[in-house]
Amino acid sequence: MLVSCTLLALVTAATATAADKPVLDAPSIPQSEIASPAGLPAIGKWMIAKDGSIAHWLGERVDGKKLHEPINVVLIDASSSSADEARKALVAAATAAGYPVRFGHSTGYRGYVGGALYHQLPQGRDDAFSNRVFEETNNHGRIFGPHASEHGFVFIGAFSREAVNFLRDPPHRYASFNQARDGFARALAEHSRYRQTGTVPLGNAIANNPEVTTGDHDGLAVVLRRD
């Protein structure tokens, strides 16, 4: 059953300050909200909000339903020799791909990978990776990790597209998860050492639920690797 209530009751006692330090141990995440894709560490299905609940896209409702934010990107850095190097390489790759760190987005999210929760990248007060300024329609996302694995340093991300029109209320509205995921993956593959290797099912597409939706998300995360 989908868990939409608070997932992390002990989060305030376990918060870490560094982005590469886990926030809370694995038992705090229900097993039903964790995917176990072949060849990858365990991956949480959702971006987690500050209060420990599943992130609800700007509080927006689609067809009267809450819009949960799925993890839809997996990045593997098989080249870097440390977590810090992997983080710096990822920020540089995203910037080269046209997704620099930009302000104007909500922050404070976390993601679960490899048995622990990680703070978001980028870490600014209101920053995200985005291909446009927040006053324009844009693809943007947050990335979590890295988790050190036998295959390299693993990051996960949640990307979405928002349509911006200041003649309506609210001006920022959800447009697509798939378009943002695919656009980021394509740009990263074209302008960095990351290469797309396929997709992996995470089982986080919600259909036929009267209260919650994931919009156009198809339950797949794109996988990119840096060798």
C-alpha positions in Angstrom: 0.0 0.0 0.0 1.3 3.5 -0.8 2.6 5.3 2.2 1.6 9.0 2.0 2.0 9.8 5.7 5.3 10.7 7.4 8.0 8.1 6.7 10.7 9.4 8.9 9.4 9.8 12.5 13.0 10.0 13.9 14.4 12.3 11.2 15.0 15.3 13.6 17.3 13.2 15.8 19.3 11.8 13.0 19.9 14.7 10.6 23.4 15.1 9.3 25.0 18.3 8.1 27.1 17.0 5.2 25.5 16.0 1.9 27.4 12.6 1.8 26.2 11.6 5.4 23.1 9.5 5.8 20.2 11.1 7.5 18.6 8.0 8.9 19.1 4.3 8.8 17.2 2.0 6.5 14.5 0.7 8.9 12.7 4.1 8.8 11.6 3.5 5.2 8.8 1.0 4.6 10.0 -1.9 2.4 7.0 -1.2 0.1 8.6 2.2 -0.8 12.0 0.7 -1.7 12.9 -0.7 -5.1 15.6 -3.4 -5.6 16.7 -3.1 -9.3 19.1 -5.7 -10.6 22.7 -4.6 -10.4 22.0 -1.5 -8.3 21.7 -0.7 -4.6 18.3 -0.4 -3.1 16.6 2.8 -4.2 13.7 4.7 -2.6 10.9 5.2 -5.0 10.2 8.8 -3.9 11.8 12.2 -3.2 11.3 12.8 0.5 10.2 16.2 1.9 11.5 18.1 4.9 8.8 16.6 7.2 9.6 13.1 6.2 6.6 12.6 3.9 6.7 11.8 0.2 7.2 15.0 -1.7 4.0 16.5 -3.1 4.8 18.6 -6.1 4.4 22.2 -4.8 1.2 21.1 -3.1 -0.5 20.9 -6.5 -3.4 18.6 -7.3 -3.9 17.0 -10.7 -7.4 15.9 -11.4 -8.1 16.5 -7.7 -5.3 14.1 -6.6 -2.0 14.7 -4.8 1.0 14.6 -7.1 3.8 12.5 -5.7 7.3 13.1 -7.0 9.0 9.9 -8.2 12.7 9.2 -8.5 13.3 9.0 -12.2 17.1 9.3 -12.7 20.0 7.0 -11.7 23.6 8.2 -12.2 26.6 5.9 -11.8 30.1 7.5 -11.6 32.6 4.6 -12.2 35.5 7.1 -12.7 35.8 9.2 -9.5 37.9 8.0 -6.6 35.9 9.8 -3.9 32.4 11.0 -3.1 33.6 14.6 -3.2 35.1 14.1 -6.6 31.9 12.4 -7.8 29.8 15.3 -6.6 32.0 17.9 -8.2 32.1 16.0 -11.5 28.3 15.7 -11.5 27.8 19.4 -10.9 30.3 20.2 -13.7 28.5 17.7 -16.0 25.1 19.2 -15.3 26.4 22.7 -15.9 27.9 21.7 -19.2 24.6 20.1 -20.2 22.7 23.3 -19.6 21.5 22.4 -16.2 23.5 24.7 -13.8 22.5 25.4 -10.2 19.7 28.0 -10.3 17.7 29.6 -7.5 13.9 29.9 -7.2 13.0 26.3 -6.3 11.9 24.5 -3.1 14.7 22.7 -1.2 15.4 20.5 1.8 14.6 17.2 0.1 16.3 13.8 0.6 16.5 10.6 -1.3 17.1 7.0 -0.2 19.8 4.9 -1.8 21.8 1.9 -0.6 20.3 1.8 2.9 20.6 5.5 3.8 19.0 8.8 3.1 21.0 11.6 1.5 20.5 15.3 1.4 19.9 16.9 -1.9 22.3 18.4 -4.4 22.5 21.3 -4.9 22.5 22.5 -1.3 21.6 26.2 -1.7 18.7 27.7 0.2 16.4 27.6 -2.9 18.5 25.9 -5.5 17.9 23.1 -8.1 19.5 22.0 -11.3 17.5 23.7 -14.0 17.7 24.4 -17.7 15.9 27.8 -17.4 15.4 30.5 -14.9 12.4 29.9 -12.6 10.4 32.7 -14.2 10.2 30.6 -17.4 8.9 27.1 -18.2 11.7 24.8 -17.2 13.0 21.3 -16.4 14.5 21.1 -12.9 15.6 18.5 -10.5 17.4 17.5 -7.3 20.0 14.8 -7.0 20.8 12.6 -4.0 24.0 10.8 -3.0 26.5 9.5 -3.8 26.3 6.0 -2.4 29.5 4.1 -2.8 28.9 0.7 -4.4 30.9 -2.0 -6.2 29.9 -0.4 -9.5 30.9 3.1 -8.6 29.3 6.1 -6.9 25.5 6.0 -7.3 23.3 9.1 -7.3 19.5 9.2 -7.8 17.4 12.1 -8.9 13.9 13.5 -9.2 13.3 15.7 -12.3 10.1 17.5 -13.3 8.9 20.0 -15.9 7.0 23.0 -14.8 4.9 25.3 -17.0 5.1 29.0 -16.0 2.5 31.5 -16.9 2.2 34.6 -14.7 -1.3 35.4 -16.1 -2.8 32.5 -14.2 -2.9 31.4 -10.5 -0.8 29.6 -9.5 1.7 30.7 -12.2 3.9 27.6 -11.7 2.2 24.3 -12.6 3.3 20.7 -13.1 3.7 19.8 -16.8 5.6 16.5 -17.0 8.0 14.1 -15.2 8.9 12.1 -18.3 9.8 15.2 -20.4 12.1 16.5 -17.7 13.7 13.1 -17.1 14.4 12.5 -20.8 15.5 16.0 -21.5 18.1 15.9 -18.7 19.4 12.5 -19.7 19.7 13.6 -23.4 21.5 16.8 -22.5 23.9 15.0 -20.1 24.8 12.4 -22.6 25.4 15.0 -25.3 27.6 17.3 -23.3 29.4 15.3 -20.6 31.1 12.0 -20.0 27.9 10.5 -18.7 26.3 8.0 -21.2 22.8 6.7 -21.1 22.8 2.9 -20.6 19.1 2.2 -20.5 16.3 2.4 -18.0 15.4 0.6 -14.8 11.9 0.0 -13.4 11.3 1.4 -9.9 7.6 0.5 -9.6 6.7 4.1 -8.7 4.0 4.9 -11.3 0.6 5.4 -9.6 -2.5 4.6 -11.6 -6.2 4.2 -10.7 -5.7 5.6 -7.2 -8.5 8.0 -6.1 -6.2 10.2 -4.0 -2.7 10.2 -5.5 -1.1 10.3 -8.9 2.3 10.5 -10.5 1.1 12.3 -13.7 2.7 11.0 -16.8 5.5 9.1 -15.0 5.9 5.6 -16.4 7.7 4.0 -13.4 11.1 4.0 -15.1 14.3 5.7 -14.2 16.8 6.5 -16.9 20.3 5.2 -16.1 23.4 7.2 -17.0 27.0 6.1 -16.4 30.3 8.0 -16.3 33.4 5.8 -17.0 
